[in-house]
């Protein structure tokens, strides 16, 4: 399953670079993390029925870190 996700990310990056048409990307790491993190948090919170302790466990995060990330993405 993770290989499939890896392939999707790689394909999206290839399309992104193709769309840049030779322009240099800027802050790619932060952009990618922001694009992935919010839907990941939303999905896991929905999956756990909003239970932050369960979500933190699934994500492998400290519950306080999860709360901070939820607040950063306006998901609280």
C-alpha positions, 0 to 999 in steps of 0.5 A: 500500500505504501508503494502505491502512495509513494507512486502517487506522490512521485507522479504529482511531483513530476506533474508539478515540475512539468507545469513549472516549465523550467521555472525553479520551484520554491519552498517545495518541502514546506508546500508538500508537507502542507498539502499532505498534512491537512487531509491526513489529519482530517482523515484520521480525525474522521476515522477516530470520530474526533478522538484525539488520543486515538488519532495521535496513536495512529499518527505516531504523534504526541497528543499535544503535537496533534493538537498543535497541528490541528490548530495550525490547520484550523481543524479544532 
